[in-house]
Structure formats: structure tokens, C-alpha cells
Amino acid sequence: MNTNSSQSTRPAGAGSRDCGDRRRFLNWLSLALGGFASTLLGVPIVGFLIAPLFRQPPRLWRQVGAVEDFKVNEITEVSFDDTSALPWAGLSGKTAAWLYRQGPQDFVAYSANCSHLGCPVRWEAQARLFMCPCHGGVYYQNGSVAAGPPPRGLTRYPVRTQNGQVEILTSPAPIT
């Protein structure tokens, strides 16, 4: 007769196996919770960083003056609010374009920025050329490249006349 009642029915080494299972479960649980928390925090951060790449800049029609303010066959610099500027941008929120009145109702607007590196171009009325003072870019009156490093002509803005006002469809300064 066996009088040893203190023996359990558990096989030898079962206690250490329970401890290993518990440890494995806790490791899995901590990895799962850590991954969930990282995803929960990471998705908005990644979205914030990537969203500007897919956001289209606003394009608005801006009035730049009355039709009679511009003489036929002359080019005039006009300024307007940049659509991509932030509300607190102040004076830096302004941009410019060169407006060419070709006929009574025919207008063409060119960007005031060189297509080479974005430097401001100026109109030389005597030579009938746009000149970039920074790197020697030269453009003809029609905005095409005459000389220098610019890879293409000046960017054109759509223009319309409405209610006696000349309007330009604005967009941010072109990045080259």
C-alpha cells in the first residue's frame, strides 16, 4: 500500500512547461499590442507626410485690372495673390505675371519666373525680350526661349475677360 498522498498526478517537469507557455503567450501579446499601437500612431503620421504629394493646389481666377488699363501690343507686369500662400504670408503671398495684350480682347499671361531655376524675369521693352538676370536666360516676346540655360519657354497662365475685367487663372509658381 502506498501511503504517499502528497504526490500529485502531474508529470515531472510540467510546471516549467506552463511557465514557458505563459512566457511565449506574453511575448506574443506584447508584440501584438506594440504593433497595434505603432500602426495606430504611424498611419496618421505617414498620411500627414504623404498627403501634400497628392493634394492639388487651388486654382482661382484673379482679377488683375480692367481691359482698358492695358494697351494693345504692350506687356505689363500684374500682381495678384498666390493661391498656394498661407493666410499669414503677408507680402510674400503675392505673385506676378507678365500680361501681353495682343489685340482688343486677346491676352496672354506669362509666369514671372524663369523656367531654368525660378528666378524672376523682367521685360525689356526696348529689346522686346524677357531677361533673367541670374543665369542669362532670354525669352522672346511670345515666351519661347531665345538664349541661355532655360529648358523650355515661360509658363503660360490661362486668361479671360469678364465684365470688363482681365482675369488670370492662378496656380503656384512652377517648380522646375
C-alpha positions as CSV (number, residue, x, y, z in Angstrom):
1,M,0.0,0.0,0.0
2,N,1.3,3.3,-1.0
3,T,0.8,5.9,1.7
4,N,2.4,8.8,-0.2
5,S,-0.6,11.0,-0.7
6,S,1.4,14.1,-1.3
7,Q,2.3,13.1,-4.8
8,S,0.4,14.9,-7.5
9,T,-0.9,13.5,-10.6
10,R,1.2,16.0,-12.7
11,P,4.0,14.5,-14.7
12,A,7.5,15.6,-13.9
13,G,8.6,19.0,-15.5
14,A,5.0,20.1,-16.2
15,G,5.4,23.3,-14.1
16,S,8.3,24.5,-16.2
17,R,6.3,23.9,-19.4
18,D,3.4,26.0,-18.1
19,C,5.9,28.8,-17.3
20,G,7.3,28.6,-20.9
21,D,3.8,28.7,-22.4
22,R,2.9,31.7,-20.3
23,R,6.1,33.5,-21.3
24,R,5.6,32.7,-25.0
25,F,2.0,34.0,-24.8
26,L,3.1,37.2,-23.0
27,N,5.8,37.8,-25.6
28,W,3.2,37.3,-28.4
29,L,0.7,39.6,-26.7
30,S,3.3,42.3,-26.1
31,L,4.4,42.2,-29.8
32,A,0.8,42.3,-31.0
33,L,-0.1,45.2,-28.7
34,G,3.1,47.1,-29.7
35,G,2.4,46.5,-33.4
36,F,-1.2,47.7,-33.0
37,A,0.0,50.9,-31.1
38,S,2.6,51.6,-33.8
39,T,0.1,51.2,-36.5
40,L,-2.4,53.4,-34.6
41,L,0.2,56.2,-34.3
42,G,2.0,55.6,-37.6
43,V,-0.8,55.8,-40.1
44,P,-1.8,59.4,-39.3
45,I,1.9,60.5,-39.3
46,V,2.6,58.8,-42.7
47,G,-0.7,60.3,-44.1
48,F,0.4,63.8,-42.9
49,L,3.7,63.4,-44.6
50,I,2.4,62.0,-47.9
51,A,-0.8,64.0,-48.3
52,P,0.8,67.1,-49.9
53,L,2.1,65.0,-52.7
54,F,-1.4,64.1,-53.8
55,R,-3.2,67.4,-53.0
56,Q,-3.9,69.6,-56.0
57,P,-3.0,73.2,-55.5
58,P,-6.0,75.5,-55.7
59,R,-6.6,77.4,-58.9
60,L,-8.6,80.5,-58.8
61,W,-9.5,83.3,-61.3
62,R,-7.9,86.5,-60.1
63,Q,-8.7,90.0,-61.4
64,V,-5.7,91.9,-62.5
65,G,-7.2,95.0,-63.9
66,A,-9.8,96.5,-66.3
67,V,-9.4,95.7,-70.0
68,E,-8.9,99.4,-70.8
69,D,-5.9,99.6,-68.4
70,F,-3.8,97.6,-70.8
71,K,-2.6,98.9,-74.2
72,V,-2.7,96.8,-77.3
73,N,0.7,95.2,-78.2
74,E,2.2,96.1,-74.8
75,I,3.4,93.8,-72.0
76,T,2.6,94.8,-68.4
77,E,3.5,93.3,-65.1
78,V,0.5,92.4,-63.0
79,S,0.4,91.2,-59.4
80,F,-2.1,89.0,-57.6
81,D,-2.5,86.8,-54.5
82,D,-0.7,83.5,-54.8
83,T,-3.2,80.6,-54.4
84,S,-0.8,78.4,-52.5
85,A,0.2,81.0,-50.0
86,L,-0.7,80.6,-46.3
87,P,-3.1,83.1,-44.7
88,W,-0.2,84.7,-42.7
89,A,2.2,85.0,-45.7
90,G,1.7,88.8,-46.0
91,L,3.6,90.4,-48.8
92,S,5.3,87.0,-49.7
93,G,1.8,85.8,-50.6
94,K,1.8,87.9,-53.7
95,T,3.0,86.8,-57.1
96,A,3.2,88.3,-60.5
97,A,2.8,87.6,-64.2
98,W,3.5,89.4,-67.4
99,L,0.3,90.2,-69.3
100,Y,0.6,90.7,-73.0
101,R,-2.4,92.4,-74.8
102,Q,-2.2,91.1,-78.4
103,G,-5.5,92.5,-79.6
104,P,-8.7,94.2,-78.4
105,Q,-9.8,91.0,-76.5
106,D,-6.7,88.8,-76.8
107,F,-4.5,88.5,-73.8
108,V,-1.6,86.2,-72.9
109,A,-0.1,85.9,-69.4
110,Y,3.4,84.5,-68.8
111,S,4.8,83.5,-65.5
112,A,7.2,86.0,-64.0
113,N,9.6,83.1,-63.1
114,C,12.3,81.7,-65.3
115,S,11.9,78.1,-66.3
116,H,15.5,77.4,-65.5
117,L,15.6,77.9,-61.7
118,G,12.6,80.0,-61.0
119,C,14.4,83.4,-60.8
120,P,12.2,86.5,-61.6
121,V,12.4,87.6,-65.2
122,R,12.0,91.2,-66.3
123,W,10.6,92.6,-69.5
124,E,13.0,94.7,-71.6
125,A,10.6,96.8,-73.8
126,Q,13.5,98.3,-75.9
127,A,14.7,94.8,-76.9
128,R,11.3,93.2,-76.8
129,L,12.8,90.3,-74.7
130,F,12.2,88.8,-71.3
131,M,15.6,88.6,-69.4
132,C,16.6,86.5,-66.4
133,P,19.4,88.4,-64.6
134,C,20.6,85.4,-62.6
135,H,21.8,82.9,-65.2
136,G,21.4,84.7,-68.5
137,G,18.1,83.2,-69.7
138,V,16.5,85.2,-72.5
139,Y,12.9,84.7,-73.9
140,Y,11.2,86.2,-76.9
141,Q,8.0,88.2,-76.6
142,N,6.0,85.0,-77.2
143,G,7.6,83.4,-74.2
144,S,9.8,80.9,-76.1
145,V,13.5,80.5,-75.3
146,A,15.9,82.8,-77.2
147,A,19.1,82.0,-75.3
148,G,20.7,80.7,-72.2
149,P,20.1,77.7,-70.0
150,P,16.2,77.6,-69.7
151,P,14.9,74.2,-70.8
152,R,11.6,75.5,-72.0
153,G,9.6,78.7,-72.6
154,L,7.9,80.7,-69.9
155,T,4.9,79.1,-68.3
156,R,1.6,80.5,-69.6
157,Y,-1.5,81.2,-67.4
158,P,-5.0,81.0,-68.9
159,V,-6.5,84.4,-69.3
160,R,-10.1,85.6,-69.8
161,T,-12.1,88.8,-69.8
162,Q,-15.3,89.0,-67.8
163,N,-17.4,92.1,-67.1
164,G,-14.7,94.4,-68.4
165,Q,-12.0,92.8,-66.1
166,V,-9.0,90.8,-67.1
167,E,-8.6,87.6,-65.0
168,I,-5.8,85.1,-64.8
169,L,-6.3,81.5,-63.7
170,T,-3.7,81.3,-61.0
171,S,-1.5,78.4,-59.9
172,P,1.6,78.2,-57.7
173,A,4.9,79.3,-59.2
174,P,6.1,76.5,-61.4
175,I,8.8,74.3,-59.9
176,T,11.5,73.2,-62.3
